[in-house]
Amino acid sequence: YTKALEDARIKSFFEKNKAKVTTIKKKMMQFISGQFGGPSNYDANDLRPTHYSMNISDYHFDCILDIIKQVLVDAGVKPKDSIEALMILQPVRADVTTGFTVRMEMARKNVEKGKDQLYKRLGESAGITQLIDSLYNIALMDARIKEFLTEHKDRIKAAQTIYIVELLGGPKSYKGKELPDIHKNLGINDYHFDAFMADFARALMGGGHPEALIDEVLVSLEPVRADVLCRSREVGAASEMKNGQTLLERFGGDQNLETVVEAMYDKCTEDTRVKFHFEKAKAKQRQIRRKMYQYLSGAFGGPMQYDLAQLRPAHYNMNITDYHFDVVAELLVKAAKDMAVDPEAIMDAQLVVCRVRADITTGCTVRMELAKKKNNTDGMDQLFQRLGGLDGVMAMIDRLYECVERDKRINMFFEGAKLQSIKRQQTDYIIATLGGPADYRGRTLEDIHLVLQMNDYHLDCFMQNMGRALRDVGAEQDAVDEATVVLEQLRKQILFHYYKKK
């Protein structure tokens, strides 16, 4: 906590009054104690609602992990135990960052439709000028940043107004200096920029603007951070150096890294938790392996061979969750250990790799979270009707069985004399689960799947066929996402005995 208060990247989240600091420290201790196998009075179900409305991004979460790593090293904890500790904490990321991820992604999509609409909704130049007036009334009273605004206040305010009007979709009339030239000697850091953004949000709220519009404004302002702070957040810019060596050199060089990537990929094709995403034709596998190596080489301090701008669009429509990302990170660690890579280099590699997590998982996170919200808000009956009611769902199940019976990966679970009985019971269960009128009276999912040698890979294949069947009968993608969210919640019950054995 002391280091967090000293770290400009995240200081704004931890700078509280003494009573609040005491409460946060106590909760963090209780939670981490429980995660590490000790006693805990913290209810993990509180984690997501507590953080959902905070603007905590993956970047901020990575900063916390970086601090935890430093503390563990300073405390003399063995590298292998530090690696395990960081891996244990990774899965809670989604509970801490999902709220911000979803809000910002929806805002980004709205902004992409055209900033002219944002400009108009803010009241055009007059409305934005009034907003800046309110912002300055707040910022000039803010002890964190007023020192940067007090001198030459009117000149700074006038220039900022012109710049922000243009940035938010107004006329292109800014003719001042480039932002790095203006800010290079001011000593502004993330803490100050976060304070300015918080004040901007307060000004927007004070003006009665809706939350969605506030998010769109913040999304539009965020890219300015790098220019104001005169630095980049690109993953390659933060490669971990130690004793004058890049992380790539500490891994043993390019050839060693390439061998680690090959071993990691092989492990991914064997691990049922992620096998579905890596089981490809040989040519496609070679292409993916090469791109993974190119990305890691650049991220670890070598020449940048992979265009990071392609990372998010390449993964956006894949259903890659934080769970899947954590598994792949775990297998990278195992592959590196097998190659006798220095434990501290492995620990640093974990942190570097996690900096691109959002680019890989955001598409799935946003789709699934919006689908979950819609189901919770509108009720399951709306989903059932949008899937075509009883006739539509029955047609989907018929199509589903056509798919699974031809799918060599899982058709062994759907054959034999009892096939029609299985289909009938599954039909009743799916109809009821999707909000329909069926009255399922069969055994529990745990009992049904007790003797089946089914794992995550098989269920992933089944879910892929389910999505295909829904689209084949005419379901819209958002309805497919909502149905996927509902059915995905059954995974722990279906694979209960498999997980128990593991």
Residue pairs with C-beta under 8 A, 6 or more apart in sequence:
1 14
1 21
1 24
1 25
1 28
3 67
3 70
3 71
4 10
4 11
4 13
4 14
4 64
4 67
5 11
5 14
5 15
7 63
7 67
8 189
8 190
8 191
8 192
9 59
9 60
9 63
9 189
9 190
9 191
10 60
10 63
10 64
10 67
10 190
11 190
11 191
11 194
12 191
12 194
12 195
12 198
13 54
13 56
13 60
14 21
14 24
16 24
27 42
30 40
30 41
30 42
31 40
31 42
31 44
31 47
32 89
33 39
33 40
34 40
34 42
34 44
35 88
35 89
35 92
36 85
36 88
44 95
47 92
47 95
47 96
48 94
48 95
48 96
48 98
48 99
51 95
51 96
51 97
51 99
52 98
52 99
53 99
54 99
54 100
55 100
55 218
56 96
56 97
56 99
56 100
57 97
57 100
57 101
57 104
57 358
58 93
58 97
58 101
58 354
58 355
58 357
58 358
59 233
59 355
59 358
60 97
61 93
61 96
61 97
62 351
62 354
62 355
65 86
65 89
65 90
65 351
65 354
66 351
68 85
68 86
68 89
69 82
69 86
69 347
69 348
69 351
72 81
72 82
72 85
73 82
73 344
77 85
78 343
79 343
79 344
79 346
79 347
80 343
82 347
83 333
83 343
83 346
83 347
83 350
86 347
86 350
86 351
87 326
87 329
87 330
87 333
87 350
90 322
90 326
90 329
90 354
91 322
91 323
91 326
93 322
93 357
94 321
94 322
94 365
97 358
98 365
98 369
101 358
101 362
101 365
101 366
101 369
102 365
102 366
102 369
102 370
103 211
103 215
104 215
104 218
104 219
105 362
105 365
105 366
106 212
106 215
106 366
106 370
107 212
107 215
107 216
107 218
107 219
108 219
110 117
110 118
110 212
110 216
111 118
111 216
111 219
111 220
114 169
115 168
115 169
115 220
116 169
117 169
118 168
118 169
118 213
118 216
118 217
118 220
119 128
119 165
119 168
119 169
119 170
120 169
121 213
122 128
122 131
122 168
122 209
122 213
122 217
123 130
123 131
124 170
125 165
125 170
125 171
128 161
128 164
128 165
128 168
128 170
129 161
129 165
130 207
131 203
131 204
131 207
132 157
132 160
132 161
132 164
132 203
134 203
134 206
134 207
135 199
135 200
135 203
136 149
136 153
136 157
137 203
138 199
138 202
138 203
138 206
139 145
139 146
139 149
139 196
139 199
140 146
140 149
140 150
140 153
142 195
142 199
144 191
144 192
144 195
145 192
145 195
145 196
145 199
148 186
148 188
148 192
149 156
149 157
159 174
159 176
162 173
162 174
162 176
163 174
163 176
164 221
165 171
165 173
166 172
166 173
166 174
167 220
167 221
167 224
168 217
168 220
176 182
178 227
179 224
179 227
179 228
180 227
180 230
183 227
183 228
183 229
183 230
184 230
188 228
188 229
189 229
190 225
190 229
193 225
193 228
193 229
197 218
197 221
197 222
200 217
200 218
200 221
201 214
201 218
204 213
204 214
204 217
205 214
209 217
225 233
226 232
226 233
231 237
234 308
235 298
235 299
235 308
235 352
235 355
235 356
236 298
236 299
236 301
236 304
236 308
238 352
238 355
239 246
239 247
239 248
239 299
239 300
239 301
239 352
240 246
240 247
240 250
240 301
240 345
240 348
240 349
240 351
240 352
241 247
241 301
242 250
242 344
242 345
242 348
246 300
246 301
246 302
247 299
247 300
247 301
247 345
247 348
247 349
247 352
248 254
248 257
248 297
248 300
248 301
248 302
249 301
250 341
250 342
250 344
250 345
250 348
251 257
251 260
251 300
251 336
251 341
251 345
251 349
252 339
252 341
254 297
254 302
256 339
256 341
257 293
257 296
257 297
257 300
258 293
259 339
260 332
260 335
260 336
260 339
260 341
261 289
261 292
261 293
261 296
261 335
262 289
263 335
263 338
263 339
264 292
264 328
264 331
264 332
264 334
264 335
265 278
265 285
265 288
265 289
265 292
267 331
267 334
267 335
268 274
268 275
268 277
268 278
268 328
268 331
269 275
269 278
269 279
269 285
271 327
271 331
272 455
272 456
272 457
272 458
273 323
273 324
273 327
273 456
273 457
274 324
274 327
274 328
274 331
275 456
275 457
275 460
276 456
276 457
276 460
276 461
276 464
277 318
277 320
277 324
278 285
278 288
280 288
291 306
294 305
294 306
295 305
295 306
295 308
295 311
295 356
296 353
297 303
297 305
298 304
298 305
298 306
299 352
299 353
299 355
299 356
300 349
300 352
308 356
308 359
311 356
311 359
311 360
312 359
312 360
312 362
312 363
315 359
315 360
315 361
315 363
316 362
316 363
317 363
318 363
318 364
319 364
319 368
319 484
320 360
320 361
320 363
320 364
321 361
321 364
321 365
321 368
322 357
322 361
322 365
324 361
325 357
325 360
325 361
329 350
329 353
329 354
332 349
332 350
332 353
333 346
333 349
333 350
336 345
336 346
336 349
337 343
337 346
367 481
368 481
368 484
368 485
368 488
370 478
370 481
371 478
371 481
371 482
371 484
371 485
372 485
374 382
374 383
374 478
374 482
375 383
375 482
375 485
375 486
379 435
380 434
380 435
380 486
381 435
382 435
383 434
383 435
383 479
383 482
383 483
383 486
384 393
384 431
384 434
384 435
384 436
386 475
386 476
386 479
386 482
387 393
387 396
387 434
387 470
387 475
387 479
387 483
388 395
388 396
388 473
388 474
388 475
389 436
390 431
390 436
390 437
392 473
392 474
392 475
393 430
393 431
393 434
393 436
394 427
394 431
395 473
396 469
396 470
396 472
396 473
396 475
397 423
397 426
397 427
397 430
397 469
399 469
399 472
399 473
400 465
400 466
400 469
401 414
401 423
402 469
403 465
403 468
403 469
404 410
404 411
404 413
404 414
404 462
404 465
405 411
405 414
405 415
407 461
407 465
409 457
409 458
409 461
410 458
410 461
410 462
410 465
413 452
413 454
413 458
414 422
425 440
425 442
427 438
428 438
428 439
428 440
428 442
429 438
429 440
429 442
430 487
431 437
431 438
432 438
432 439
432 440
433 486
433 487
433 490
434 483
434 486
442 448
444 493
445 490
445 493
445 494
445 496
446 493
446 496
446 497
449 494
449 495
449 496
449 497
449 498
450 497
454 494
454 495
454 498
455 495
455 498
456 491
456 495
456 498
459 491
459 494
459 495
463 484
463 487
463 488
466 483
466 484
466 487
467 480
467 484
470 479
470 480
470 483
471 477
471 480
475 483
492 499
